[in-house]
Amino acid sequence: MKTLLLSPELFLGEGGIARIMRLYLKALCELAAPGDEVASIVLNDAAEPDLRLNRYSTAALRASIGCARRKGRFARATLAATTPRSRIVCGHLHQLPVAWLAAKTHRQVDYFLVAHGIEVWRPYTTLETIALRGARRILCVSEYTRRQMLRFCPTLEPARLVVVPNTLDPFFAPAASDAYPAAGARLDGPRILTVGRLASTDTYKGFDTIIEAMPQLRRRHPRAELRIVGGGDDTPRLQALVARLGLTEAVTFTGILDDAALAREYQTCDVFALPSRKEGFGLVYLEAMTYGKACLGARAGGAPEVIDGQVGALAEYGNIPEIAAALNDLVLHPRDPAAIQQHAAAFAFPIFQQRLAAALA
């Protein structure tokens, strides 16, 4: 069998979709039987293969095509790579019509969609609806995403929508000795960490709400600090909010960090916080949990499927007093780091691979 993986990007950026599509590539290559082939066609990545490609593939990967943001080239490459009895795994709804066309052009081609989150939480165009109805299965990262898709396209067969939760990158896992230092050993106040893209298009992430909760948290913990990892065009607005609230000494913008520096941030924080309104799943929660860190999320989207009371807390999106109270609770009543890591282990890559194999069968 030949499997085509269609992705918006794999290595061009570090967003959640790019990271999870790398793991789809790794899983599909490792699941390939002797004689099977895998081809990767990526819309946004450059034509030259990324050096990290070998890490996420095996000898089963026979072709890796980067289309440098050229949609026409992406469509032509997909149609050229599709053969009778191929299987197409499509990594974004916007690319699904291309998979539908490939299936119409060739005999006995099944195609699948990976549904991540906000890109499918909306009404669909006529072409998208037709392509969705033709998919053999839709792999939803959370039950919330599954419900939203059935809400916006009630004519879909519910049995075709299956939940395949996202997974942790096996190359991300910390060494056991680095997982969770004793946060209480520090003489300074609690350290809150948040990580993400600071983009004006992603204000739903709730970075501003964490900042707005800091004055209330600091009334109880005067030396509490917030560290914000990431970059983007929304940074000046968030920095202005910090200045307006008189939090300049309490809030640090680190910018974008490499893997080693990010690992140190996870190691040295007390609580990870991302009270986002539109997380389809929330890979960063799992990343923090691998370091034994309790997580604060919003009671919205797919976050409640990842965070429970044993590993963190949930607050109403945008409710500043509730966010501050939840942070205070996590500081005063630390969750068991070993239990947090055990919770994250339920989303380990081998388990994801098994779920994916069952969904594609």
C-alpha positions in Angstrom: 0.0 0.0 0.0 1.1 3.6 -0.7 0.2 6.2 2.0 0.3 9.9 1.2 0.6 12.3 4.1 -0.6 15.8 3.2 0.5 18.5 5.6 0.3 22.3 5.8 3.9 22.3 7.2 6.3 20.0 9.1 9.4 22.0 9.8 8.7 25.6 8.7 7.3 26.5 12.1 6.9 25.2 15.6 3.1 25.5 15.9 1.0 22.6 17.2 -0.2 21.4 13.8 3.4 21.2 12.4 4.6 19.3 15.5 1.8 16.8 15.5 2.1 16.2 11.7 5.7 15.3 12.2 4.5 12.6 14.5 1.9 11.4 12.0 4.8 11.0 9.6 6.8 9.1 12.1 3.9 6.8 13.0 2.9 6.1 9.4 6.5 5.2 8.4 6.9 2.9 11.4 3.5 1.3 10.7 4.4 0.6 7.1 4.6 -3.1 6.3 7.5 -4.5 4.2 7.0 -3.2 0.6 4.7 -0.4 1.7 5.5 3.2 0.7 5.0 6.5 2.4 5.1 9.9 0.6 5.0 13.3 2.3 3.7 16.3 0.5 3.9 19.6 2.4 2.4 22.9 1.2 4.4 25.5 3.1 7.8 23.8 3.6 10.8 24.6 1.3 11.7 22.2 -1.5 15.0 21.3 0.2 14.5 18.5 2.9 14.9 19.6 6.5 17.8 18.0 8.4 15.3 16.8 11.0 13.4 14.7 8.4 15.4 11.5 9.1 14.4 11.7 12.8 10.7 11.4 11.9 10.9 8.9 9.0 12.2 5.5 8.0 13.2 3.8 4.8 9.5 3.5 4.0 9.5 7.2 3.1 10.1 7.2 -0.6 9.3 10.8 -1.4 9.3 14.1 0.5 8.0 17.1 -1.4 8.0 20.6 -0.1 5.9 23.0 -2.2 7.1 26.4 -0.9 3.6 27.7 -0.4 2.6 27.1 -4.0 -0.9 25.6 -3.9 -0.9 24.6 -7.6 2.3 22.6 -7.1 0.8 21.0 -4.0 -2.3 19.9 -5.9 -0.3 18.6 -8.9 2.2 16.8 -6.6 -0.7 15.1 -4.8 -2.4 14.0 -7.9 0.8 12.7 -9.4 1.7 10.7 -6.3 -1.7 9.1 -5.9 -2.0 5.6 -7.4 -4.9 3.2 -7.4 -5.5 1.8 -3.9 -3.5 4.6 -2.2 -4.4 5.9 1.2 -4.3 9.6 1.8 -4.0 11.1 5.3 -4.8 14.8 5.1 -3.5 17.1 7.8 -5.8 20.1 7.4 -9.3 20.7 6.3 -8.1 23.3 3.7 -6.3 20.5 1.9 -9.2 18.0 1.9 -10.6 19.0 -1.5 -7.3 18.0 -3.0 -7.6 14.6 -1.4 -11.2 14.3 -2.6 -10.1 15.1 -6.1 -7.3 12.6 -6.0 -9.8 9.9 -4.8 -12.1 10.8 -7.7 -9.3 10.6 -10.2 -8.0 7.2 -9.1 -9.7 3.9 -8.2 -10.2 2.6 -4.7 -8.5 5.5 -2.9 -9.4 6.1 0.7 -8.7 9.4 2.4 -8.7 10.5 6.0 -8.8 13.9 7.7 -6.9 15.0 10.8 -9.2 17.5 12.6 -7.2 19.6 15.0 -9.4 22.4 16.4 -10.5 25.8 15.4 -10.1 25.2 11.7 -13.1 22.8 11.9 -15.2 24.6 14.5 -17.1 26.6 11.9 -19.6 26.2 9.1 -18.2 24.5 6.0 -18.2 25.5 2.3 -20.1 23.3 -0.1 -16.9 21.8 -1.4 -15.6 21.2 2.1 -18.9 19.5 3.0 -18.7 17.2 -0.1 -15.1 16.3 0.7 -15.9 15.7 4.4 -18.7 13.3 3.4 -16.3 11.4 1.2 -13.7 10.8 3.9 -13.4 7.3 5.1 -12.7 8.6 8.6 -12.1 11.9 10.4 -9.5 11.7 13.1 -10.5 14.2 15.8 -7.9 15.2 18.4 -10.6 15.6 21.1 -14.2 14.7 21.7 -14.9 18.4 21.8 -13.7 18.7 18.2 -15.7 15.7 17.2 -18.9 17.3 18.7 -18.2 20.6 16.9 -17.9 18.9 13.5 -21.1 17.0 14.0 -22.7 20.3 15.0 -21.6 22.1 11.9 -22.2 19.2 9.5 -25.0 17.0 11.0 -25.2 15.0 7.9 -21.8 13.4 8.6 -22.0 9.8 9.8 -21.0 9.9 13.5 -19.3 6.5 13.3 -16.8 8.0 10.8 -15.5 10.5 13.3 -13.1 8.9 15.8 -11.1 10.5 18.5 -7.3 10.1 18.2 -5.7 12.3 20.9 -2.5 14.1 20.1 0.7 12.7 21.5 4.0 13.7 23.0 7.1 13.9 20.8 9.3 11.1 22.0 12.3 13.3 21.3 11.0 15.9 23.7 10.9 13.7 26.8 13.1 15.0 29.6 15.8 12.9 31.3 14.5 11.4 34.6 17.0 13.5 36.6 15.7 16.7 35.0 12.0 16.1 35.3 10.9 18.1 38.3 13.3 19.8 40.7 11.9 20.7 44.1 10.2 24.0 43.3 9.7 24.7 47.0 13.4 24.9 47.6 13.6 28.4 46.0 13.6 31.4 48.3 11.8 33.5 45.8 8.1 33.4 45.0 6.2 31.0 42.8 7.1 31.0 39.1 4.3 30.8 36.6 5.2 29.8 33.0 3.3 30.1 29.8 4.4 29.2 26.3 3.0 29.9 22.9 2.8 32.1 19.8 2.1 35.7 20.7 0.1 36.6 17.6 -2.6 39.2 17.2 -4.6 36.5 15.5 -4.4 34.2 18.5 -5.6 36.5 21.3 -7.9 33.6 22.4 -4.8 32.0 23.9 -5.4 34.1 27.1 -1.9 35.5 27.7 -3.4 38.8 28.6 -5.7 37.1 31.2 -2.7 35.5 33.0 -1.1 39.0 33.1 -4.3 40.5 34.5 -4.5 37.8 37.1 -1.0 38.5 38.4 -1.8 41.5 40.7 -4.3 39.4 42.6 -1.9 36.5 42.8 0.9 38.8 44.0 -1.3 40.1 46.9 -1.1 36.6 48.3 2.4 35.8 47.0 4.2 39.2 46.7 7.2 37.6 44.9 5.3 35.6 42.3 6.6 36.0 38.8 5.3 35.2 35.3 7.6 34.1 32.5 6.2 34.3 28.9 8.0 32.2 26.3 7.3 32.9 22.7 7.2 35.7 20.1 4.9 37.4 17.7 3.3 40.6 16.7 1.1 40.8 19.8 4.1 41.2 22.1 4.0 45.0 22.2 0.4 45.0 23.3 1.1 42.5 26.1 4.2 44.4 27.2 2.1 47.6 27.4 -0.5 45.7 29.5 2.3 44.6 31.9 3.6 48.2 32.2 0.0 49.6 32.8 -0.5 47.1 35.6 2.9 48.0 37.2 4.2 44.4 36.7 7.4 45.2 34.8 9.6 43.5 37.5 7.2 40.5 37.8 6.8 39.6 34.2 9.6 38.5 31.8 9.2 38.0 28.1 11.9 35.6 27.1 11.2 35.6 23.3 11.5 32.3 21.3 13.8 29.8 23.0 15.7 26.8 21.7 14.9 23.3 23.0 17.5 23.4 25.8 16.4 26.8 27.1 12.7 25.8 26.9 13.5 22.7 28.9 15.0 24.8 31.7 11.9 26.9 31.8 9.8 23.9 32.3 12.2 22.5 34.9 12.2 25.7 37.0 8.6 26.7 36.9 6.0 25.9 39.6 2.9 26.0 37.5 2.2 26.0 33.8 -0.7 28.3 32.7 -2.5 28.6 29.4 -6.2 29.5 30.0 -7.0 29.4 26.3 -10.6 29.5 24.9 -9.9 27.6 21.7 -7.4 24.8 22.3 -8.4 21.8 20.2 -6.1 19.7 22.4 -3.2 21.6 23.9 0.2 19.9 23.3 1.9 22.3 25.6 0.0 21.0 28.6 1.4 17.5 28.0 4.9 19.0 27.6 4.7 20.7 30.9 3.3 17.5 32.5 6.3 15.5 31.4 8.2 17.7 33.8 5.7 17.0 36.5 4.2 20.5 36.4 0.6 21.2 37.2 -1.3 23.0 34.5 -4.0 25.7 34.5 -6.3 25.7 31.5 -9.6 27.2 30.6 -12.9 25.3 30.9 -13.2 25.4 27.1 -12.3 23.5 23.9 -10.4 20.3 24.4 -8.4 21.4 27.5 -10.8 19.6 30.0 -10.0 16.3 28.2 -6.3 16.8 29.1 -6.4 18.6 32.5 -8.3 17.3 35.6 -8.1 18.1 39.3 -5.2 15.7 39.9 -2.9 17.3 37.4 -4.0 20.9 37.5 -7.1 23.2 37.5 -9.6 24.8 35.1 -11.0 28.3 35.1 -13.6 30.0 33.1 -12.0 31.7 30.1 -11.5 35.5 30.8 -12.6 35.3 34.4 -9.6 37.0 36.0 -10.6 36.4 39.7 -11.2 32.7 38.9 -7.8 32.4 37.1 -6.0 34.1 40.0 -7.8 31.8 42.5 -6.9 28.7 40.5 -3.2 29.8 40.3 -3.2 30.4 44.0 -4.7 26.9 44.6 -2.0 25.3 42.5 0.7 27.2 44.4 -0.7 26.3 47.9 -1.7 22.8 47.0 0.9 21.4 44.6 -0.1 18.3 42.6 2.0 15.2 42.9 4.6 15.4 40.1 4.8 11.6 39.7 1.0 11.4 39.2 1.2 14.2 36.7 3.9 12.4 34.7 1.8 9.2 34.8 -1.2 11.1 33.5 0.9 12.4 30.6 2.2 8.9 29.8 -1.4 8.0 28.7 -0.7 10.1 25.6 2.7 8.6 24.8 3.7 8.0 21.2 3.3 4.2 21.2 -0.3 4.5 22.4 -1.0 7.2 19.8 0.5 4.9 17.1 -1.8 2.0 18.2 -4.8 4.4 18.1 -3.9 5.6 14.6 -3.4 2.1 13.3 -6.9 1.2 14.5 -8.5 4.3 13.0 -6.9 3.7 9.6 -7.8 0.0 9.5 
